[in-house]
Amino acid sequence: MAFKKLRLVSWNVNGLRAVLKKDFAQSLERLKADVLMVQETKLQEPQLTEEMTEIPEHESHWSFSTIKKGYSGVAAWARESPAIVRHGIGIPEFDEEGRILELEYEEFTLFNVYFPNGQQSDERLNYKLKFYDAFFAYANALKEKGRPVIICGDVNTAHNEIDLRHPKANEKRSGFLPVERQWLDKILKMGYVDTFRHLHPDEERYSWWSYRFNARKTNAGWRIDYFYVSRDILEKGWVKEAWIDNDIFGSDHCPIGLDLEIPQ
């Protein structure tokens, strides 16, 4: 039987212009992504350059914040053209920050999402929780129609104590609050699988480190970047590996990936 092999990569670059100056081309060569999805581009459309849009053998797709410059934004570079590209979920309150890009392929629907950070204020924490609710209502509608769904991106929450170096010191901080962690419990109960934790149940590996306190040097990190798949994808045997590449720098996050093999 022939298989279609796909490598999906997600990376919060914390400013695309900044990471382009930090060996981005070499990082792309190492990652060998069929679809590369990045979050927090911090760009508007007039700022796009040829260097950003024309990665060899890939086409690019973008979502921008329409309410604030230098803020949020997601992008994807895809080797295979999606059948349909959608921006947002049809709710202006959540779409205007440019956080959601949906790529529809024959075999599955792929979401690149930059979930909100709740640390700024109680208002932003509430916005984050409402965003979770609205986004998963949208994704679940596809899943319930029998559509295989893959969701990747910066979820801005560490799920369990194994997912950050100092859980006790951070249990009252947004990103590890009980109400946020309960949301990630809920995602699993909805029928999604955290692919890295499923394949590596005991591995303490992180995807984000504060720029403060030499956190990356001491590996005082958090795992807040995820690839979720609808359970049917796992049951079909498509998932071959989920990984985190701690050896790629340029951002306060590192890339994470999902390797698929789909029977043809």
C-alpha positions in Angstrom: 0.0 0.0 0.0 1.2 3.5 -0.8 1.3 6.2 1.8 1.2 9.9 1.7 3.8 11.2 4.2 3.2 14.6 5.7 5.2 16.7 8.2 3.2 19.4 9.9 5.1 22.0 11.9 3.9 24.7 14.3 6.0 27.5 15.7 5.2 30.7 17.6 8.0 33.0 16.1 7.2 36.0 18.3 7.6 38.4 15.4 8.4 37.1 11.9 10.6 40.0 11.0 12.8 39.3 14.1 13.1 35.6 13.5 14.1 36.1 9.8 17.3 37.7 11.2 18.0 34.6 13.3 18.9 31.7 10.9 15.2 31.2 9.9 16.2 29.8 6.5 18.5 27.2 8.2 15.7 26.3 10.6 13.3 25.7 7.7 15.8 23.5 6.0 16.1 21.4 9.2 12.4 21.2 9.8 11.5 19.9 6.3 7.9 20.9 6.8 5.2 20.1 4.2 3.0 22.6 6.0 4.7 25.2 8.3 2.3 27.2 10.5 3.5 30.1 12.6 1.9 32.2 15.2 2.5 35.8 16.4 3.8 37.1 13.1 3.1 40.7 14.3 2.6 41.9 10.7 0.1 43.7 8.5 -0.3 42.8 4.8 1.6 45.9 3.5 4.7 44.7 5.4 5.0 41.4 3.6 8.1 40.9 1.6 9.2 38.4 -1.0 11.4 36.7 1.6 8.3 36.1 3.7 5.9 34.9 1.1 8.1 32.9 -1.3 9.5 29.9 0.5 10.6 27.5 -2.3 7.9 24.9 -3.3 5.4 26.3 -0.8 2.5 28.8 -1.1 1.7 31.2 1.8 -1.5 32.1 3.5 -1.9 34.8 6.1 -4.3 36.2 8.7 -3.7 39.6 10.2 -5.0 41.6 13.1 -7.3 44.3 11.9 -7.4 46.2 15.2 -3.8 46.7 16.2 -0.6 46.9 14.3 2.4 44.7 15.3 0.1 42.3 17.1 -1.0 38.7 16.8 -1.3 37.2 13.3 -0.8 33.7 11.9 0.6 32.3 8.7 1.1 29.0 6.9 3.4 27.9 4.1 2.0 24.8 2.4 3.7 22.5 -0.2 0.3 21.2 -1.3 -2.4 23.8 -2.1 -5.4 23.6 0.3 -8.8 23.1 -1.4 -10.2 26.0 0.7 -8.6 28.6 3.0 -10.7 30.3 5.6 -9.8 33.1 8.0 -11.5 33.1 11.4 -14.7 31.5 12.6 -17.3 34.1 11.6 -17.3 35.9 14.9 -15.8 39.4 14.6 -14.9 39.6 18.3 -12.4 36.7 17.8 -11.6 37.1 14.1 -10.4 40.7 14.3 -7.2 39.8 16.1 -6.1 37.5 13.2 -5.6 34.4 15.3 -7.2 31.6 13.1 -6.3 30.1 9.8 -8.1 27.1 8.4 -6.7 25.0 5.6 -9.1 22.4 4.1 -7.5 19.3 2.5 -9.1 16.2 1.0 -8.2 14.1 4.0 -8.6 16.5 6.9 -9.1 20.1 8.0 -6.1 21.8 9.5 -6.3 24.8 11.9 -3.4 27.1 12.8 -4.5 29.0 16.0 -2.8 31.5 18.2 -4.9 31.3 21.3 -5.1 34.4 23.5 -2.9 35.0 26.5 -4.8 35.7 29.7 -2.1 37.3 31.8 -2.7 40.9 31.1 -6.0 41.2 33.0 -9.1 39.5 34.2 -10.8 40.9 31.1 -8.3 39.1 28.8 -8.5 35.9 30.8 -12.3 36.0 30.2 -11.7 36.7 26.5 -9.3 33.7 26.4 -11.9 31.4 27.9 -14.6 32.7 25.5 -12.2 32.2 22.6 -11.7 28.5 23.6 -15.5 28.1 23.8 -16.2 29.7 20.4 -13.3 28.1 18.5 -14.1 24.5 19.7 -17.8 25.0 19.0 -16.7 25.7 15.4 -14.2 22.8 15.2 -16.6 20.4 16.8 -19.2 21.1 14.2 -16.8 19.8 11.6 -15.8 16.9 13.6 -19.4 15.9 14.3 -20.0 15.8 10.6 -17.3 13.1 10.3 -14.5 15.5 9.2 -11.0 14.6 10.6 -9.6 17.7 12.3 -6.1 18.7 13.3 -5.6 21.8 15.5 -2.1 23.2 16.2 -0.7 26.3 17.7 0.2 28.2 20.8 -2.6 27.3 23.2 -1.1 29.5 26.0 -1.9 26.9 28.7 0.2 24.1 30.3 -2.1 21.2 30.9 -0.6 19.2 33.8 2.3 19.5 36.2 4.6 17.5 33.9 4.1 20.3 31.3 6.1 23.0 33.2 9.2 23.0 35.3 7.8 24.9 38.3 4.1 24.0 38.6 3.6 25.0 42.3 5.1 28.4 41.8 2.8 29.1 38.8 -0.5 27.6 39.9 -2.0 31.1 40.4 -0.6 32.5 37.2 -2.6 32.6 33.9 -1.4 29.8 31.8 -1.7 27.3 34.6 -4.8 28.4 36.4 -7.3 25.6 37.3 -10.0 27.1 35.1 -7.6 27.1 32.1 -6.4 23.5 32.8 -10.0 22.4 33.1 -10.5 23.7 29.6 -7.7 21.4 28.3 -9.4 18.5 30.1 -12.5 19.4 28.3 -10.7 19.4 24.9 -9.8 15.7 25.5 -13.3 14.9 26.6 -14.6 16.4 23.3 -12.7 13.7 21.4 -9.4 15.3 20.6 -5.9 13.8 21.4 -2.9 15.7 22.6 -0.5 13.9 20.2 2.8 14.6 22.0 1.5 13.5 25.4 -0.2 10.5 23.9 3.0 9.3 22.3 5.3 10.5 25.1 3.3 10.1 28.3 6.3 10.6 30.7 8.5 13.0 28.8 9.2 16.4 30.4 9.8 18.6 27.3 8.9 22.2 26.9 8.1 24.5 24.0 8.3 28.0 25.6 10.7 29.7 28.0 10.5 33.2 29.5 13.2 35.6 28.3 13.8 36.4 31.9 16.0 34.6 34.5 18.0 32.6 31.8 14.9 30.3 31.6 15.9 28.6 28.4 19.5 28.0 29.6 18.2 26.3 32.8 15.2 24.7 30.9 12.7 26.3 33.2 10.0 26.0 30.5 6.4 25.3 29.8 4.7 23.1 27.2 2.0 25.4 25.8 2.2 24.5 22.1 0.2 21.6 20.9 -1.0 19.4 18.0 -4.4 18.0 18.7 -6.1 15.6 16.4 -9.7 14.3 16.4 -9.6 10.7 17.7 -10.6 9.2 14.4 -7.2 10.3 13.0 -5.4 8.3 15.7 -7.7 5.3 15.2 -6.9 5.3 11.5 -3.2 5.0 12.4 -2.2 8.1 10.6 -0.1 9.6 13.4 3.5 8.3 13.3 5.3 10.8 15.6 4.8 14.0 17.5 7.9 16.0 18.5 9.3 19.1 20.0 12.6 20.5 18.6 14.4 22.2 21.5 17.5 22.8 19.4 16.0 25.5 17.1 16.3 29.0 18.4 15.2 32.5 17.3 12.0 32.8 19.4 11.0 32.3 23.0 9.1 29.2 21.6 10.6 26.3 19.7 8.9 24.4 16.8 6.7 21.4 17.4 5.7 18.8 14.8 3.4 16.0 13.8 4.4 13.4 11.3 1.5 11.6 9.4 1.3 8.7 7.1 -2.0 8.5 5.2 -2.9 5.4 3.1 -3.6 6.2 -0.5 
